[in-house]
């Protein structure tokens, strides 16, 4: 198991699809390496992040994994656990991931 605290390991202000602190950058630098190394569980901790990350960050970071073929949507829910976000935002992420899986 590995835990990624977004505020400490990435940015307190994650934002957008592309750019220095974007969903794409988070996905490529923090999520993909652990998936490639076949870590059994990745905990993504939002504790310390200011405000709530926007939908563009969340969709690109998490659904982007499914869209680019790094993981399928059913395995996503087994391997990635998102903590310290309101349940409605976690449900939003789950919806993005499911939709990305349906698009494949």
C-alpha positions as CSV (number, residue, x, y, z in Angstrom):
1,X,0.0,0.0,0.0
2,X,1.1,3.5,-0.7
3,X,-0.5,6.8,0.4
4,X,-0.2,10.0,-1.6
5,X,-1.1,13.1,0.3
6,X,-1.9,15.6,-2.5
7,X,-1.2,18.7,-0.3
8,X,2.2,17.4,0.8
9,X,3.3,15.4,-2.2
10,X,1.9,17.5,-5.0
11,X,0.1,20.8,-4.3
12,X,-2.3,22.4,-1.8
13,X,-3.9,24.0,-4.9
14,X,-4.5,21.2,-7.5
15,X,-6.3,22.6,-10.5
16,X,-7.2,22.0,-14.1
17,X,-6.5,19.4,-16.8
18,X,-3.0,20.5,-17.9
19,X,-0.3,22.5,-16.3
20,X,2.1,22.2,-13.3
21,X,-0.4,21.3,-10.7
22,X,-3.0,19.7,-13.0
23,X,-4.9,16.4,-13.1
24,X,-2.7,15.2,-15.9
25,X,0.5,16.0,-14.1
26,X,-0.8,14.3,-10.9
27,X,-1.8,11.3,-12.8
28,X,1.5,10.9,-14.7
29,X,3.9,11.7,-11.8
30,X,2.0,10.2,-8.9
31,X,-0.6,7.6,-9.9
32,X,0.9,6.0,-13.0
33,X,4.3,5.0,-11.4
34,X,2.5,3.1,-8.6
35,X,0.2,1.3,-11.1
36,X,3.2,0.4,-13.2
37,X,4.9,-1.0,-10.1
38,X,1.7,-3.0,-9.4
39,X,1.1,-1.5,-5.9
40,X,-1.8,-3.4,-4.4
41,X,-3.6,-0.3,-3.0
42,X,-3.1,3.4,-3.6
43,X,-4.7,5.7,-1.1
44,X,-5.1,9.3,-2.4
45,X,-5.5,11.6,0.6
46,X,-6.9,15.1,0.1
47,X,-6.2,16.3,3.6
48,X,-4.7,19.7,3.5
49,X,-5.9,20.7,0.1
50,X,-7.4,24.1,0.1
51,X,-11.0,24.1,-1.1
52,X,-12.2,21.3,-3.4
53,X,-10.4,20.4,-6.6
54,X,-12.4,21.2,-9.6
55,X,-14.1,18.7,-11.8
56,X,-11.4,19.2,-14.5
57,X,-8.6,18.1,-12.2
58,X,-10.6,15.2,-10.8
59,X,-11.8,13.9,-14.2
60,X,-8.3,14.2,-15.8
61,X,-6.4,12.7,-12.8
62,X,-8.7,9.7,-12.2
63,X,-10.9,9.0,-15.3
64,X,-7.8,9.7,-17.4
65,X,-6.3,6.5,-16.0
66,X,-9.1,4.5,-17.5
67,X,-9.2,6.5,-20.8
68,X,-5.5,5.9,-21.4
69,X,-5.8,2.2,-20.6
70,X,-3.6,2.2,-17.5
71,X,-6.4,0.5,-15.5
72,X,-10.0,-0.5,-16.2
73,X,-12.9,1.0,-14.2
74,X,-13.6,-2.1,-12.1
75,X,-10.0,-2.5,-11.0
76,X,-9.8,1.3,-10.3
77,X,-12.3,0.8,-7.5
78,X,-10.2,-2.1,-6.1
79,X,-6.8,-0.4,-6.3
80,X,-7.5,3.3,-5.6
81,X,-9.0,4.6,-2.4
82,X,-9.8,8.3,-2.2
83,X,-10.0,9.8,1.4
84,X,-10.7,13.1,3.1
85,X,-13.1,14.4,0.5
86,X,-16.9,14.9,0.9
87,X,-18.8,11.8,-0.2
88,X,-20.5,13.7,-2.9
89,X,-17.1,14.5,-4.5
90,X,-16.0,10.9,-4.2
91,X,-19.2,9.9,-5.9
92,X,-18.4,12.5,-8.7
93,X,-15.0,10.9,-9.2
94,X,-16.6,7.4,-9.3
95,X,-19.0,8.7,-11.9
96,X,-16.2,10.1,-14.1
97,X,-14.3,6.8,-13.8
98,X,-17.4,4.7,-14.7
99,X,-18.2,6.9,-17.6
100,X,-14.6,6.6,-18.9
101,X,-14.9,2.8,-18.7
102,X,-18.1,2.9,-20.6
103,X,-16.5,4.9,-23.4
104,X,-13.8,2.3,-24.1
